[in-house]
Amino acid sequence: MSRYETRLEDYRRRERPSYRVFEGLQELVRSVGQLHNNWLYVNVDQWDQDPVYTPIYYWDEHWLEECAEEGTAVTNEQDEYIPKWVPDRQVQTWFELATFESIVGVLKAAGQPVTLQMVIMAVKYYDKRDAYLDYEEVKAVTDLWSVLTKVRNHLT
């Protein structure tokens, strides 16, 4: 199968819901490869404080435009449309789903188990530096953090 045929097959098999709400990062990670590419929205400040349990929103751009035309959308501080039913007006564009999937894909390319903590670290790194962390880089940092935590706990 050619690369073009593979990409076309991937495009056709993905779901195209108008919207979806992920109750946390783990739920989003489980959906990798299942949805058509659209923007992900999140309250960035809340995500920085609690990346595991912050709701993440997936909204189809055309659906958002229709909501705006129907009057069922409002604008946030960035002048982006968000549905009226979202209680948090601080929600804003975060990543394209394809970018998020690439971040996770780079980690999974090593063929090793990927933890949620590793995904968080890689996403935050990408957000700040517009660059990917591979599995070995993330593993080295998590191992160092584990050692430092053990030393701190031993000293106290």
N, C-alpha and C positions, 0 to 999 in steps of 0.2 A: 504494500500500500504506500502510495506516495505521501510526502509530507502535506501536500495540499489536501489529499483525500482524508488524511488523519485529522487535520484541523477542521475540515468540513463536517466530518462525523462527530467530532467533539462539539462543534457548534450546534448541530441538530439534536444531540441528545440532552443538552442542558435545558433545565426548566426555565420558563419565562413568566414568573409571577409578577403582578403589578407592584407588590410590596411584600416584605417579610420582616419580622422583628425577631432578632436573636437575643435571647435573655442574657447571654454572656459570650465570652470569647470561645469557650469550648464548643458551643453550639455552632458558631461560625466556622471554626476549624473543621468540624464534622461535615459541613456542607461544601467544602472545597471540591470543585469540579462538577458541581451539580447545577449551578445557576448561570444564567446569561450575564455577561459583564454589564454592570451598572455601578453607580456610586454607592459607597457605604457612608452612612452618616452616624455621628456619635457626638456626645458632649465631651469634647477633648479634655477639659479640666477634670471631669469626673473619671474619664478613662485613665488619665495620668495617676489619679489617686487609687483607683480600683479597677485595673484592666480586666480582671477575671469576671466580674459581675455587672459591669456597665452594659446597658442595652445598646445593641448595634442595629441600625436600621438599613435595610436594603430597599431602595425605591427606584422603580423604572422611571427614567427621565420623561418619557411621553405621558405616563400616568400622572406625574407631578404637574406637567403642563395642563393636562385635562382638569386636574383638581383646582389649579389656579383659575382656569376659565370658568369653572363651576362655582367658584367661591368657597371651596372646601380646603383651601390652602392659605397659609399666612407666610410672611417673610420673617426670617431670623435676622440677627444683627449683621450678617454678611450679605443681606439682601438676596438670600436663596429661598426658594419655596420649600416649605415643609407642611405636611398635612396638619389640619387644625386639631385632630385627635391626639397629636403628640403633646403630652403635658410639659415637656422640657423645651423651652424656646431657645436654649443654648445649643441645641443640636445643630451640627454643621457638617459639610462634606469632610470626609476623613481620607479615605483611599478609594481608588477604583477597585472593584472586586478582583480584577485581573492582577493588579499590583499586589494585593494581599495574598492571592494564590501563588504568585511568584516568590514572595518572601517565604511562605511555607514550603513551596516546592524546592527552593534552594536548600533548606534544612533537610528535607526528606530525601534529597538526592544521595546522601551518604548511605542510605539503606539502614540507618540506625534508628532506634526509638526516639521520637521527638516529644518532649514534654511541653506542657502549656507554658511553663516558665521560659523555656527556650524560645517559643513563639513570641512571647511578650518582649523578650530582650531583642529579638531580631526586628520586630515591628518598630519598637522605640528607636533602635539604631537607624533603621531605614528612614523613619520620620525626621530624625535630626540631621542625617548625613546624605540622604538620597543614595544610599549604597547598601548592598546586601551583606549580611554576615552568613558565612557558611557554617555547617554543623560543627566542624573542629574548632572554629573561633568561639562559637557560643558554648560549646562543651568546656573549653578551657576556662572561660569566665565563670561558668556555673561551678566547676570544680574548685576554682580559687575561692569563690564565695563560700562554698561549703567548708573548706579548710579554715578560712578566717572566722566563720561562725563557730566552729568547734573550738578554736583557740580562744575566742572571746568567752565562750561559755565555760571553758576550763579555767580561765583567769578570774571569773566572777563567782 
